[in-house]
Amino acid sequence: MGAGNQFRMIGSAFGLSTTTSVFNSYIRSHLSDLGVSDPLKDLSGGRLDTIPAQLRDQTRRILSDGYNRQMVVLCGFAAGQLLTALLIWRRKQVVTV
C-alpha cells in the first residue's frame, strides 16, 4: 500500500509541475509580446492594477487562455488514468480473505 501511495503522490507532483510549466510558459511568452516585462512578478497576488489600463483586457484573455491550456493538459492526464485503469481491470478480481 505504501508503494501505491508513493506512486500516487509522484503522479500528482508530475501533473502539477506539467500544468504549471504549460501555464507559465504560455503567459510569459504572450505577455512579453504586450510589453509586460516580468509577468510573474507583476501579476503576483492577482494585481492587475500594475498593468496599464489599455492592456488589462488583453491580459485577462491571455490568463484565461493559459488556464484553458492547463485544463486541456489535465484532461489528457485523466484520459491516461482511465486508459491505465482499463488496462489493469480483470474479469475476476483478486480478493483478500
C-alpha positions as CSV (number, residue, x, y, z in Angstrom):
1,M,0.0,0.0,0.0
2,G,2.9,2.3,0.7
3,A,4.2,1.9,-2.8
4,G,0.8,2.6,-4.3
5,N,0.5,5.8,-2.3
6,Q,4.0,6.8,-3.3
7,F,3.2,6.4,-7.0
8,R,0.0,8.4,-6.5
9,M,2.0,11.3,-4.9
10,I,4.6,11.2,-7.6
11,G,1.9,11.2,-10.3
12,S,0.3,14.2,-8.7
13,A,3.6,16.1,-8.5
14,F,4.3,15.3,-12.1
15,G,0.8,16.5,-13.2
16,L,1.1,19.7,-11.1
17,S,4.6,20.5,-12.5
18,T,3.5,19.9,-16.1
19,T,0.4,22.1,-15.9
20,T,2.3,24.9,-14.1
21,S,5.0,24.8,-16.7
22,V,2.5,25.0,-19.5
23,F,0.7,27.9,-17.9
24,N,3.9,29.9,-17.1
25,S,5.5,29.4,-20.5
26,Y,2.3,30.5,-22.2
27,I,1.7,33.6,-20.2
28,R,5.4,34.6,-20.2
29,S,5.6,34.5,-24.0
30,H,2.3,36.2,-24.7
31,L,2.5,38.9,-22.0
32,S,6.1,39.8,-23.0
33,D,4.7,40.5,-26.5
34,L,2.4,43.0,-24.8
35,G,5.3,44.7,-23.1
36,V,4.9,43.3,-19.6
37,S,8.5,43.0,-18.5
38,D,8.1,40.4,-15.7
39,P,4.6,38.9,-15.8
40,L,5.0,36.6,-12.9
41,K,6.3,39.4,-10.6
42,D,3.8,42.0,-11.9
43,L,0.8,39.7,-11.6
44,S,1.6,38.1,-8.3
45,G,-1.3,38.2,-5.9
46,G,-3.8,38.8,-8.7
47,R,-3.0,42.5,-9.0
48,L,-3.9,43.7,-12.5
49,D,-3.7,47.3,-11.4
50,T,0.1,47.3,-12.0
51,I,-0.6,46.8,-15.7
52,P,-1.7,49.8,-17.9
53,A,-5.4,50.1,-18.3
54,Q,-5.4,49.6,-22.1
55,L,-3.7,46.2,-21.7
56,R,-5.9,44.8,-18.9
57,D,-8.5,43.1,-21.2
58,Q,-5.8,41.5,-23.3
59,T,-4.0,40.4,-20.1
60,R,-7.2,38.8,-18.8
61,R,-7.7,37.0,-22.1
62,I,-4.1,35.7,-22.1
63,L,-4.5,34.5,-18.5
64,S,-7.8,32.7,-19.3
65,D,-6.2,31.1,-22.4
66,G,-3.4,29.9,-20.2
67,Y,-5.9,28.4,-17.7
68,N,-7.7,26.7,-20.5
69,R,-4.5,25.1,-21.7
70,Q,-3.9,23.8,-18.1
71,M,-7.4,22.2,-18.2
72,V,-6.6,20.5,-21.6
73,V,-3.4,19.0,-20.1
74,L,-5.3,17.8,-17.0
75,C,-7.9,16.2,-19.3
76,G,-5.1,14.4,-21.0
77,F,-3.8,13.1,-17.7
78,A,-7.4,12.0,-16.8
79,A,-7.7,10.1,-20.1
80,G,-4.4,8.4,-19.4
81,Q,-5.5,7.4,-16.0
82,L,-8.7,6.0,-17.4
83,L,-6.8,4.0,-20.0
84,T,-4.5,2.7,-17.3
85,A,-7.4,1.6,-15.1
86,L,-9.0,-0.2,-18.1
87,L,-5.7,-2.0,-18.8
88,I,-5.4,-3.4,-15.3
89,W,-9.0,-4.4,-15.0
90,R,-9.6,-8.1,-14.5
91,R,-12.8,-10.0,-15.1
92,K,-12.3,-12.0,-11.8
93,Q,-10.9,-9.6,-9.2
94,V,-8.3,-10.6,-6.7
95,V,-10.0,-10.8,-3.3
96,T,-8.1,-10.9,0.0
97,V,-9.5,-13.0,2.8
